Each structure stands twice: as C-alpha cells, then as structure tokens.
Amino acid sequence: MNYRFSSRVSQLKSSAVRDILKLTQGKDMISFAGGLPAEELFPVQAVREAADRVFAAGPSALQYGLTEGYLPLREQLCERMAAKQMNVSPEQMILTTGSQQAIDLLVGVLTEPGDAILVEKPTYLASLQVFALHGLKVIAAESDEDGIIPEDAERLIREHRPRLLYAVPTFGNPTGRVWSLERRRKLLALCKQYQMPIIEDDPYGDIKFDESEQFPTLLSLEGQVERGTVFYTSTFSKTVAPALRTGWAIGDSSVIGMVAKAKQAADLHSSTMDQQILSQLLRGFKLDDHIRTISKSYGERMLEMHELLKRQGLKDVAWVKPKGGMFLWLELPDGLDAEALLRCAVQKGVAFVPGSSFYAENPQRNTARLNYTYNTGARTAQGVERFVEALGEFTARS
C-alpha cells in the first residue's frame, strides 16, 4: 500500500539531537550532543521509596486520572512557584508529558496554521519542530548576550503581527544566555503593548551556578496570571529525572481550560503514576537540596570543559562561560560548516550538535552546541581532545 502523509508531517525535519543520539548508540562514542542530565546524580533510592509509598496506598494508584493532572502534585507545585514570586492556583496549572507537550498544547490553542510566531535567534530546536507541525511561520529576532534586542523585536512585530512570542530567558538553549532584567521588562512591556502572549519556557532556571544570583521569571515580573500575558512552562526532567516525563504549564484559567480540552483529545491525561511518585517524592525528599547538589556538580563540569577548551588556545573560536543550564555555545572560525565538522568528529568518536539546527532560517553555520552535564573527568577530557583534533584536521583541509 502506498501511504499518503499529511503535508504538515511531510515537511517536518527530524530532530538533529535525536538523529545524533542514534549515531552514538553502541559505540565508543563520547557524546556532547544531547541535553542529558548526569545519571549518577538521579535520586534513585528516593524515587524507589516514593514509588513504594504510591503502591502501598492501594490499586487506585493504577486508575485513570484527571486531565489537568494529579491535584496534590499541582498544589505542591503551586507552593514551589510561590517561592519564585509566581502566585498561582491549581486551576491555573495543567500537568503535561514533559514541558515539550506543554509548548505543543499552548501553541495549538493560541494559534492558527499560517500565523507567525516570534522567537529568539537562535532558539530551542524542538520548539521549531512544534511550530512547523502547527503550520506556523517562524520569525526570529536578533539577540545578544542580554537577550532579544527589543528594537528588532518591535520591528518584526509591526511587520509580521505574530500571535505569540516563544522564549527561554534563563539559561537559553542553545546559547546558555540569561536575559538581563532590563530586557525582560522591555520585552514584557512590548508584548503587553501589542497584546501578544508569551510562552516562557523555563526548564533550566533552577540549575544556576551562583545561588546568590536571582533571575526573575517574566511571569513573576508581570505579577498576574488571570488575563495575563505570560504562559509559563517547566519540567522535572532536569531536576529529578527525564523518564518521569512530567512538566507543567501555568496561565490564565480560561486558556488552561482550553489546553485541557486539547489534551483530552491528545492523550486523556499524562501518567498519573509518574505524578503520584513525584508527589510522594516532594513530601519525603529535600528537592531544593538535591537541586543545589546537581547545580554544584554541573557548575564544576562546565568549568572543566571551559578550561579544557581554553587551554587549547583555539584560534577564532569563541564562547561565553554560562551562569547555569547545560550547554556551551561555540562560535567557530568564519566559513566553517559545523555539520561537515560533525561528520569528521563522529569518525574520531565524539558528537555535538551543529548550531544550524537551532535557526528557523539563515542559520549561522559556524556554530556548535556542546553539553557538559552528562560527562565528567577523563571522558570530558578525551571528548574535548577528539573535538579539537577533528577541528584542527577539518580546518587544515579547508
């Protein structure tokens, strides 16, 4: 039988990270590609004990649940959000299968095919897949070390009238950048002025290397949820474990209600087993202490990779040392194509993500994203050595 695929699916590009992960399976490959947390830091025993408590409560733990998600966990998350000056109620929150689904559902209820959506240049590559699936025209605003440049954003808003702004203001993926407070306020004011909702994606915000630094969310700066501009998404994937596949979205209750209807059509509800385990975990486990532990370890791993690269004295290679998150963003010599470099690097046993994957159009091809959280010690050192060797051979041939 010849199958006919829908036009929106036929035009989808496969995730570069997912494809690279396939290349690295079963080989002596050091991967700096995926945004993988360190497995040795997963709270395995605490999760096991939390699961035991769930099963001890009886067989109802295996029953269907609410589309909006397990109420006790939503209540616990409301308390955690309040500690970040985001005062929300369970009715203004929905639990999702990771924050990726939260983005997908919000986009689905707030846009129509053919609409424009404004993003930062560069931006999270999986979000670009979501926007393509929904038939959106992606408009990318220029950015610098302080975030999206407001003047360019306003120019694009006037020209294209986008329906939404999607942004990762804190430890962005792929760049690791943090928007300045001034930029946050300006972009929030701009979106309010043009009546343009914001999806604030915050999967990395807790992973900061200097605990004294504060990076307020756009939602906290706006100070309101009902009839508000900001829809906030986050996840337990980076702070607990990605296999539990639990994220959440926060926003105006009427919009969250529409998201719930869309979710009913998609999957009825996300795993209530995972949600109950997380709820039990939050009762008997000091999550904030655990976040401090992983943040300290990831900060050390970032410095390790930073110093290894710095000692190489790489000509015409630049990066900014991140203050948190999971990634180093490299700008390579002018004219170098990082996709071609990847093929050379894989032959030497190291993988990374070419930066072109993070652009909606006109990609900066001499860029690369390196993850520093998954490896450490000798593997990081060997991986950097292989990367630098590949870079040297490739530039010599070019």
C-alpha positions, -999 to +999 in steps of 0.1 A: +000+000+000+012+035-008+007+057+022-002+094+018+011+116+046-003+150+055+016+180+042+024+193+077+041+160+086+058+156+053+075+189+058+088+181+093+125+178+098+138+151+122+154+164+154+192+167+149+197+157+185+176+125+182+194+116+149+228+122+165+219+100+195+212+072+171+247+076+157+262+073+192+245+041+203+266+010+209+299+027+200+329+041+218+314+075+213+316+104+237+285+125+232+283+162+239+251+162+218+220+155+239+209+177+268+213+147+291+214+150+329+241+130+348+226+096+355+248+091+386+230+121+402+195+108+397+178+103+432+172+066+425+167+055+461+143+084+469+123+077+437+121+040+446+108+047+481+083+072+467+070+046+443+067+021+471+046+045+490+023+050+460+018+013+456+012+008+493-018+032+490-037+006+470-047-003+435-063+031+428-028+043+420-032+025+387-065+041+378-073+068+352-067+103+365-077+139+358-067+155+325-054+185+344-032+162+365-029+148+400-043+175+423-019+170+452+011+175+429-004+206+414-009+220+449+027+212+458+039+229+426+018+260+434+038+262+467+071+259+449+060+285+423+051+309+451+087+307+464+096+322+430+070+350+433+046+333+410+013+331+428-009+306+411-038+282+419-043+246+407-070+259+383-043+279+365-020+249+360-020+217+340+004+188+342+018+175+309+040+149+294+072+170+298+073+207+290+075+198+253+039+188+254+030+220+273+045+240+245+027+220+219-007+223+236-003+261+242+006+267+206-023+246+195-049+266+214-034+300+208-026+300+171-040+290+137-020+275+108-003+303+088+001+325+119+035+340+127+054+332+159+083+353+172+114+336+186+149+344+197+177+338+172+189+310+178+162+290+197+154+256+210+153+232+181+124+210+194+102+241+196+109+247+159+095+212+152+064+221+172+059+253+153+064+235+119+038+209+129+013+236+136+020+253+103+034+285+118+057+310+102+087+314+125+101+350+127+134+352+145+145+384+163+182+393+167+197+388+202+229+395+221+243+385+255+214+403+272+186+386+253+163+396+224+170+431+211+137+450+218+141+473+188+144+444+164+115+425+181+092+456+177+102+460+140+092+423+134+060+426+154+049+456+133+058+439+101+045+403+108+020+407+136+030+374+153+004+357+176+030+346+202+065+351+215+083+319+225+114+324+246+138+307+271+150+338+290+171+319+316+200+297+305+187+295+270+190+265+248+213+265+228+233+296+239+231+294+277+223+331+278+204+349+306+183+379+297+191+410+317+164+424+340+161+454+317+155+432+286+129+411+305+110+442+314+112+458+280+101+426+262+073+421+286+061+457+281+064+453+244+043+422+243+016+437+266+016+468+243+009+447+212-014+422+230+009+393+222+011+364+246+044+350+257+053+313+262+081+315+288+099+281+287+119+276+319+134+240+320+168+251+332+161+280+356+168+261+388+203+250+375+223+281+384+259+281+395+258+310+418+229+306+442+230+342+452+221+354+417+184+359+411+168+357+376+131+366+380+107+349+356+086+370+332+055+357+349+067+369+383+076+403+368+041+407+353+026+399+387-007+384+374-019+352+359-056+358+351-058+379+319-021+379+319+004+380+290+028+352+302+023+314+300+050+297+319+062+261+313+087+240+332+096+204+339+110+179+364+132+164+337+163+184+346+159+185+383+147+150+391+147+126+361+135+129+325+120+094+324+092+106+348+080+128+319+062+154+339+061+191+330+035+218+336+020+249+321+007+279+341-016+306+328-050+322+327-075+297+338-097+300+307-067+292+285-056+263+307-092+251+304-088+251+266-055+233+269-072+206+290-097+201+262-069+198+236-051+174+259-082+152+263-081+148+225-044+140+225-039+115+254-067+119+280-041+126+307-004+122+314+009+093+335-007+097+369+017+070+382+046+093+375+027+123+390+019+103+422+056+093+425+067+129+422+041+140+447+054+114+472+089+124+464+082+160+473+068+150+506+098+130+518+127+143+498+145+177+500+143+186+464+159+220+468+190+204+485+191+180+455+189+209+431+218+226+449+238+193+446+233+189+409+239+226+402+272+224+420+282+194+401+271+208+367+290+241+375+321+221+381+316+201+349+310+234+330+343+248+343+361+216+335+350+218+298+356+256+297+392+252+310+400+222+287+389+243+257+406+274+269+439+256+273+438+245+237+443+282+226+418+276+197+422+303+171+390+321+161+368+300+184+347+320+210+322+312+237+307+328+268+310+310+301+274+302+312+260+310+346+238+279+346+220+254+324+235+226+304+253+240+273+283+257+259+277+276+226+307+278+204+313+302+175+338+286+152+360+301+125+342+320+098+333+299+068+334+266+088+304+244+084+297+226+117+276+200+100+305+189+080+327+191+111+303+168+129+309+140+103+347+143+109+342+144+147+320+113+147+347+094+129+370+103+158+344+092+184+329+125+196+295+141+189+280+175+193+250+194+178+257+217+148+243+252+155+224+254+123+197+231+138+186+260+161+178+285+134+144+288+117+161+304+086+195+318+075+215+297+100+249+307+114+266+275+102+299+281+121+283+274+155+280+243+177+263+233+210+282+212+235+266+196+265+287+195+297+264+178+322+265+142+311+302+135+311+330+143+335+366+137+343+385+115+318+356+112+293+352+150+291+389+154+286+391+127+259+360+141+242+374+177+241+407+162+228+388+144+200+367+175+192+398+197+190+416+171+168+387+170+144+385+208+143+422+210+135+421+184+108+390+199+093+403+235+092+436+223+077+417+205+049+395+236+043 
